[in-house]
Amino acid sequence: MSDSFSPDESRALREHGIALFADRVLIAVQPPLAETRIAEIEAACAGPLPDALRDLWRLTAGGELAYDLRATMDGNEEALSWAELFYDGSDHYRDLQGWIEHEQACAEEAADEDGEAWNGTLRYLPIGGFEYCDRIYVTVEPGPRAGSIVAWKKGLPGWTHALQQDGIATIAPDLHAAFAALCLETDPDQDEDSPGVRVLEYLDEHVSDHGMPQALADKVTAFYLRARVDWRGPLAAGTLLASPHLAGLALQHALAQDDAALVQQLAGQGMSFDLPLRGSAKPVEVALMQHAYAATDALLQAGAPVSPTAIHRLDCKPSPELIQGLLAHGAVADALGVARCVACGSPEAARLVAQACGAGIETAYADVRDSIANSYEEDLRRVRAGKLGHYLGDEGLAERVANLRNFSL
């Protein structure tokens, strides 16, 4: 446990399913893993278990983590979910032994495909992740990479901006460094989507329902929130770009808040806007997906690159000025772009796109319009029948159908 907590406090935390490891908070923790089980797992590996993993398992066999984690995979900027430390008997997608057996089966299959005999041991030991989507491994084969931490993420072929195949990245040289990489990118008191909300709710529940002293819960909260990252201080000091991670978080905040002034401030400090920010999506694409049109305009003024299909991503009424800017910076004008503007309620913007298309746009638009309108009408029918939930709802879908059916070039 951390030196921040006395032995009595540490015991009290354990009674409430809380443990601390490498300056990070674990909740809903299990009892320590038995030495015989640790030895059994080690026997299944190609080399010895790292001391840090032994220390973790002697503290707890598993539990929950609630932090942000990122890695670059195949050129994409990917968020990773390390929400669980796998443990035997878990009722999640698979338990620890289930994941070990899964990896053993995969290793044997890979050896068969290579025409080799599998030696029966694992080079990478799965220790955590999230369901079948994300996994965290400890490298357990002898050599210079022994003990390093590797992340795997399931690819989603055909999904826009997602990994098109499974991704792998080394995220830390050892387990302590991997825990140090776990952070809180936003304040859970202010961001309902922060993973930290889970920890704060867990503490509140144990205070209200399980007799945890409020003072102890407050101390854990303060300790937990030490993992918040600060990009505002470096921004004010003019040193933000020394950390690409912090610079990316500042830009994400600017787009989430549609803060054009912050985008301009970042540009003034020399930030480049040509790298992926979310998956394979670059800043302009992310801004458009978040309907951050003021921030989009600031990005365009700063010379940020524009995807040829940028107008296809519109899902909220764009201004004609925004469309002019996108077209001027490389967005392609086509029938789908016209239809997106029409559906989103901006006929003026749609006509700008159509004017840039040239001959034949009327026929091409009619075909695309009918396809999109028919899809919206089918969704609307299912929503009204109670068979589909849709983010636009009944009225939103009906409005888009009307926009498309009532517009003509």
Phi and psi in degrees as a GROMACS rama.xvg file:
@    title "Ramachandran Plot"
@    xaxis  label "Phi"
@    yaxis  label "Psi"
@TYPE xy
-71.8854  150.063  SER-2
-64.5979  -12.9142  ASP-3
-70.0077  -14.686  SER-4
-123.053  137.198  PHE-5
-71.424  164.249  SER-6
-55.9973  -39.6809  PRO-7
-65.535  -41.2118  ASP-8
-65.4866  -39.9747  GLU-9
-62.1549  -40.9875  SER-10
-65.5233  -39.3653  ARG-11
-65.1805  -40.1333  ALA-12
-61.771  -41.4352  LEU-13
-62.4122  -34.4323  ARG-14
-63.2196  -23.4505  GLU-15
-103.282  17.1119  HIS-16
72.957  30.817  GLY-17
-121.478  135.787  ILE-18
-140.007  155.734  ALA-19
-118.189  134.098  LEU-20
-143.886  129.249  PHE-21
51.6528  43.5978  ALA-22
64.3441  24.0789  ASP-23
-127.138  153.394  ARG-24
-97.9611  130.802  VAL-25
-112.603  139.74  LEU-26
-122.782  164.658  ILE-27
51.3918  44.5732  ALA-28
-80.3711  154.599  VAL-29
-92.3415  166.66  GLN-30
-62.1151  166.088  PRO-31
-58.5174  153.226  PRO-32
-80.3704  134.897  LEU-33
-64.2797  146.083  ALA-34
-59.2522  -36.3489  GLU-35
-64.1438  -36.2162  THR-36
-71.1444  -39.7746  ARG-37
-59.2754  -44.3678  ILE-38
-64.2782  -37.7038  ALA-39
-63.8107  -43.1836  GLU-40
-65.6358  -42.401  ILE-41
-60.6079  -36.2534  GLU-42
-64.6261  -21.7542  ALA-43
-86.2575  -2.34869  ALA-44
-104.347  158.269  CYS-45
-75.2226  -15.6037  ALA-46
-151.911  -178.163  GLY-47
-69.1308  153.22  PRO-48
-72.7418  140.659  LEU-49
-61.8864  147.326  PRO-50
-58.1256  -36.9391  ASP-51
-63.0546  -37.587  ALA-52
-68.6219  -38.6586  LEU-53
-59.9422  -44.0919  ARG-54
-61.2573  -42.2205  ASP-55
-62.8544  -47.4267  LEU-56
-69.8048  -26.3373  TRP-57
-75.372  -17.7208  ARG-58
-85.7027  -46.9091  LEU-59
-157.172  142.335  THR-60
-74.2577  -16.0129  ALA-61
163.678  178.764  GLY-62
162.92  -154.367  GLY-63
-112.726  146.076  GLU-64
-120.593  149.712  LEU-65
-140.762  79.0493  ALA-66
-141.064  166.559  TYR-67
-90.1362  148.707  ASP-68
-153.309  138.379  LEU-69
-132.929  156.427  ARG-70
-154.189  152.941  ALA-71
-92.0167  123.771  THR-72
-132.69  122.347  MET-73
51.2324  36.8422  ASP-74
82.9483  -7.49181  GLY-75
-89.182  151.061  ASN-76
-96.3426  105.645  GLU-77
-111.966  133.82  GLU-78
-82.532  134.474  ALA-79
-111.25  144.136  LEU-80
-109.568  102.94  SER-81
-105.351  73.2562  TRP-82
-90.6221  -18.4581  ALA-83
-135.678  139.891  GLU-84
-93.553  113.32  LEU-85
-57.7331  142.412  PHE-86
-146.625  154.376  TYR-87
-63.0905  134.707  ASP-88
86.8486  2.41118  GLY-89
-62.2364  143.728  SER-90
-96.6643  17.0425  ASP-91
-79.2952  -162.959  HIS-92
-54.0189  -47.2296  TYR-93
-144.781  153.973  ARG-94
-91.4337  -178.661  ASP-95
-56.7042  -49.6541  LEU-96
-63.2911  -36.2433  GLN-97
-61.8268  -40.5759  GLY-98
-70.7656  -36.9295  TRP-99
-61.5677  -45.3328  ILE-100
-64.8126  -36.313  GLU-101
-60.9042  -45.9824  HIS-102
-66.7072  -36.5163  GLU-103
-62.9973  -42.2216  GLN-104
-64.6811  -40.8746  ALA-105
-64.9927  -41.483  CYS-106
-64.4521  -41.2963  ALA-107
-66.7953  -40.0204  GLU-108
-64.1364  -42.2798  GLU-109
-63.2568  -39.9453  ALA-110
-63.9735  -41.1308  ALA-111
-61.6525  -41.818  ASP-112
-64.3474  -30.4323  GLU-113
-87.5568  1.42299  ASP-114
70.8255  28.4155  GLY-115
-119.201  161.462  GLU-116
-91.4831  127.597  ALA-117
-72.5775  136.647  TRP-118
-81.8003  -1.21914  ASN-119
87.8139  3.28145  GLY-120
-121.531  156.364  THR-121
-94.7451  138.423  LEU-122
-89.189  -26.2643  ARG-123
-129.701  125.623  TYR-124
-104.076  119.671  LEU-125
-73.9332  128.335  PRO-126
-123.727  -12.654  ILE-127
-172.659  -178.564  GLY-128
147.469  -146.811  GLY-129
-146.679  110.895  PHE-130
46.7645  -132.016  GLU-131
-98.9524  4.02729  TYR-132
-88.1806  -49.2726  CYS-133
-127.255  141.263  ASP-134
-139.384  149.847  ARG-135
-117.623  131.482  ILE-136
-123.083  149.368  TYR-137
-102.582  130.412  VAL-138
-73.8865  121.581  THR-139
-121.694  16.5504  VAL-140
-92.8977  143.92  GLU-141
-61.0525  149.78  PRO-142
133.151  -176.497  GLY-143
-65.6665  -20.756  PRO-144
-95.3314  3.45668  ARG-145
-57.4746  132.476  ALA-146
89.2592  -11.4633  GLY-147
-69.0476  157.81  SER-148
-110.039  126.601  ILE-149
-117.753  137.058  VAL-150
-108.489  142.925  ALA-151
-124.606  138.593  TRP-152
-133.169  135.701  LYS-153
-71.6086  131.735  LYS-154
-76.8199  156.676  GLY-155
-128.064  77.2604  LEU-156
-55.0843  132.931  PRO-157
91.0201  -14.0979  GLY-158
-82.9624  127.566  TRP-159
-60.4871  127.886  THR-160
71.6627  -0.504285  HIS-161
-89.8678  164.917  ALA-162
-58.0854  130.738  LEU-163
-87.5379  -8.66591  GLN-164
-148.808  165.554  GLN-165
-56.4765  138.422  ASP-166
-111.648  148.057  GLY-167
-135.16  138.958  ILE-168
-152.929  141.355  ALA-169
-80.7756  122.308  THR-170
-103.349  -14.9707  ILE-171
-165.406  152.63  ALA-172
-75.118  -18.2444  PRO-173
-158.665  175.551  ASP-174
-67.1375  -39.3919  LEU-175
-62.7553  -40.6859  HIS-176
-66.9314  -34.1346  ALA-177
-65.1844  -41.9779  ALA-178
-65.4829  -36.2656  PHE-179
-64.3665  -28.1457  ALA-180
-74.6825  -18.5038  ALA-181
-69.3337  129.861  LEU-182
-146.679  176.165  CYS-183
-114.663  110.957  LEU-184
-76.679  -24.8096  GLU-185
-134.488  164.714  THR-186
-80.9958  118.773  ASP-187
-63.2265  -18.2578  PRO-188
-72.8  -19.8969  ASP-189
-115.505  -18.1067  GLN-190
-120.434  107.587  ASP-191
-68.4206  -14.2181  GLU-192
-92.4917  -2.17328  ASP-193
-66.9275  139.716  SER-194
-61.5252  -21.5674  PRO-195
-64.774  -19.3467  GLY-196
-57.8408  -35.7657  VAL-197
-60.5869  -43.6307  ARG-198
-68.0818  -44.4664  VAL-199
-62.2961  -40.1262  LEU-200
-67.9903  -37.3958  GLU-201
-61.1848  -45.0645  TYR-202
-64.951  -43.8749  LEU-203
-59.1275  -42.0041  ASP-204
-63.1703  -40.4723  GLU-205
-75.552  -23.7859  HIS-206
-73.414  -47.3029  VAL-207
-77.4008  -32.8559  SER-208
-114.186  -15.3019  ASP-209
-128.648  12.1065  HIS-210
76.0045  19.5127  GLY-211
-71.634  129.992  MET-212
-61.2488  136.544  PRO-213
-60.2354  -37.5648  GLN-214
-62.6628  -38.3266  ALA-215
-69.748  -40.9625  LEU-216
-61.5761  -40.7642  ALA-217
-63.3904  -37.5064  ASP-218
-67.319  -41.0384  LYS-219
-63.9813  -41.8126  VAL-220
-59.2715  -46.6588  THR-221
-61.7435  -41.4031  ALA-222
-64.0843  -44.6752  PHE-223
-62.3557  -42.5556  TYR-224
-72.6182  -7.17977  LEU-225
-63.2212  -16.5173  ARG-226
-81.3323  -3.21352  ALA-227
-64.5497  137.85  ARG-228
-93.5393  146.739  VAL-229
-116.368  109  ASP-230
-99.9725  -15.5731  TRP-231
-69.4928  -39.9678  ARG-232
-61.0498  -52.6715  GLY-233
-60.6424  -33.8777  PRO-234
-62.7905  -45.791  LEU-235
-64.8554  -32.5903  ALA-236
-83.2379  -7.7498  ALA-237
77.7865  17.2221  GLY-238
-112.97  12.1464  THR-239
-58.8814  -39.6265  LEU-240
-69.8899  -8.85152  LEU-241
-67.2662  -19.254  ALA-242
-122.314  101.525  SER-243
-56.0712  -33.6768  PRO-244
-63.4254  -49.1519  HIS-245
-65.7567  -39.3758  LEU-246
-61.5295  -40.9526  ALA-247
-63.6273  -38.8923  GLY-248
-66.1132  -39.0433  LEU-249
-62.3628  -42.1846  ALA-250
-67.3473  -40.6881  LEU-251
-59.2404  -41.0635  GLN-252
-63.0482  -43.1514  HIS-253
-59.8433  -41.5777  ALA-254
-73.8112  -38.9605  LEU-255
-62.5707  -33.2212  ALA-256
-97.4815  1.09937  GLN-257
51.277  48.9766  ASP-258
-98.4876  90.7788  ASP-259
-64.2212  -35.5117  ALA-260
-63.0359  -39.2873  ALA-261
-67.9106  -39.4813  LEU-262
-58.8655  -43.7083  VAL-263
-63.8739  -37.9619  GLN-264
-64.9192  -41.9225  GLN-265
-64.6099  -41.2385  LEU-266
-63.3998  -38.244  ALA-267
-64.3969  -25.9162  GLY-268
-88.4683  3.35191  GLN-269
94.9717  15.5518  GLY-270
-69.421  138.166  MET-271
-93.3063  143.76  SER-272
-116.493  33.163  PHE-273
-110.326  7.46444  ASP-274
-106.561  153.705  LEU-275
-57.8946  140.989  PRO-276
-113.079  -32.5105  LEU-277
-143.602  111.536  ARG-278
62.0718  -127.944  GLY-279
-96.9368  -0.490274  SER-280
-74.3982  129.779  ALA-281
-86.9885  171.431  LYS-282
-53.3163  -43.157  PRO-283
-62.4614  -41.3871  VAL-284
-63.9947  -41.9731  GLU-285
-63.5444  -42.7739  VAL-286
-60.5981  -42.7008  ALA-287
-65.7098  -40.0635  LEU-288
-63.2696  -29.5612  MET-289
-94.872  7.53916  GLN-290
59.7941  28.8996  HIS-291
-90.3456  75.5084  ALA-292
-76.7697  -31.5895  TYR-293
-66.1338  -42.6652  ALA-294
-65.489  -36.2226  ALA-295
-60.0248  -45.5928  THR-296
-60.882  -40.2872  ASP-297
-64.8209  -37.6919  ALA-298
-64.3503  -42.2978  LEU-299
-62.0961  -42.3559  LEU-300
-63.9556  -27.377  GLN-301
-86.5285  1.86303  ALA-302
85.4583  18.8743  GLY-303
-65.1151  140.021  ALA-304
-68.6048  150.082  PRO-305
-118.49  131.036  VAL-306
-67.4651  142.898  SER-307
-56.1256  -29.1544  PRO-308
-98.6656  19.9078  THR-309
-56.0387  -41.4356  ALA-310
-67.7516  -24.1394  ILE-311
-64.9199  -22.0646  HIS-312
-87.0333  -3.98343  ARG-313
-63.8386  135.774  LEU-314
-141.427  18.9253  ASP-315
-152.616  149.944  CYS-316
-54.1129  117.972  LYS-317
-93.9157  152.043  PRO-318
-82.7632  154.77  SER-319
-57.4438  -35.1755  PRO-320
-64.2357  -38.9466  GLU-321
-63.3411  -44.6055  LEU-322
-63.1381  -41.3397  ILE-323
-59.0517  -42.7289  GLN-324
-64.5465  -42.6061  GLY-325
-64.3828  -43.9261  LEU-326
-63.2701  -39.3195  LEU-327
-68.0163  -21.9341  ALA-328
-107.962  16.0695  HIS-329
118.417  -4.56787  GLY-330
-68.6653  138.687  ALA-331
-82.6047  137.452  VAL-332
-93.1397  122.302  ALA-333
-152.997  179.884  ASP-334
-63.6639  -36.85  ALA-335
-65.2829  -38.3851  LEU-336
-62.7149  -40.9204  GLY-337
-59.6642  -46.8974  VAL-338
-64.7863  -37.2305  ALA-339
-63.6187  -42.9371  ARG-340
-64.1935  -41.7586  CYS-341
-62.7074  -50.2807  VAL-342
-58.7321  -36.0861  ALA-343
-83.3568  2.73432  CYS-344
90.0258  26.3042  GLY-345
-127.122  78.8216  SER-346
-61.6881  -32.3307  PRO-347
-63.1311  -43.8618  GLU-348
-64.9278  -38.3339  ALA-349
-60.8911  -40.5905  ALA-350
-67.8642  -33.3187  ARG-351
-62.4908  -43.7088  LEU-352
-64.4916  -43.0546  VAL-353
-62.2295  -40.3624  ALA-354
-61.5378  -31.4882  GLN-355
-82.4368  -7.79304  ALA-356
-82.9698  -36.1862  CYS-357
91.5385  -163.46  GLY-358
-63.5145  147.443  ALA-359
86.2663  0.911704  GLY-360
-69.0981  -31.3378  ILE-361
-60.4331  -46.888  GLU-362
-67.5832  -44.0337  THR-363
-63.0338  -40.5675  ALA-364
-64.8598  -42.0884  TYR-365
-58.6749  -40.4462  ALA-366
-65.4874  -45.7515  ASP-367
-67.1228  -41.7823  VAL-368
-56.7551  -48.0293  ARG-369
-62.6024  -40.1754  ASP-370
-63.6192  -46.8589  SER-371
-68.9996  -44.1923  ILE-372
-62.4211  -41.3277  ALA-373
-61.6711  -39.4307  ASN-374
-64.9803  -44.2747  SER-375
-62.4335  -40.5956  TYR-376
-64.8875  -38.2556  GLU-377
-66.327  -42.0407  GLU-378
-62.3715  -41.235  ASP-379
-62.7229  -41.557  LEU-380
-60.4254  -43.0854  ARG-381
-71.262  -35.5334  ARG-382
-62.6534  -46.0026  VAL-383
-68.0745  -23.8544  ARG-384
-87.0058  -1.21256  ALA-385
75.7602  19.7882  GLY-386
-105.433  -0.720204  LYS-387
-149.349  136.67  LEU-388
-100.356  133.078  GLY-389
-135.181  138.67  HIS-390
-62.8067  -23.895  TYR-391
-82.5679  -23.0925  LEU-392
71.6005  178.178  GLY-393
-58.0404  -53.5376  ASP-394
-66.0601  -40.4836  GLU-395
-64.6912  -42.2407  GLY-396
-65.0674  -43.4353  LEU-397
-62.0271  -38.7408  ALA-398
-64.3694  -41.1691  GLU-399
-67.7419  -39.0382  ARG-400
-60.9728  -45.7405  VAL-401
-62.9497  -42.2711  ALA-402
-56.9426  -45.319  ASN-403
-71.3031  -41.6663  LEU-404
-72.0498  -26.7954  ARG-405
-93.9573  -7.92176  ASN-406
-96.9542  142.167  PHE-407
-142.894  148.929  SER-408
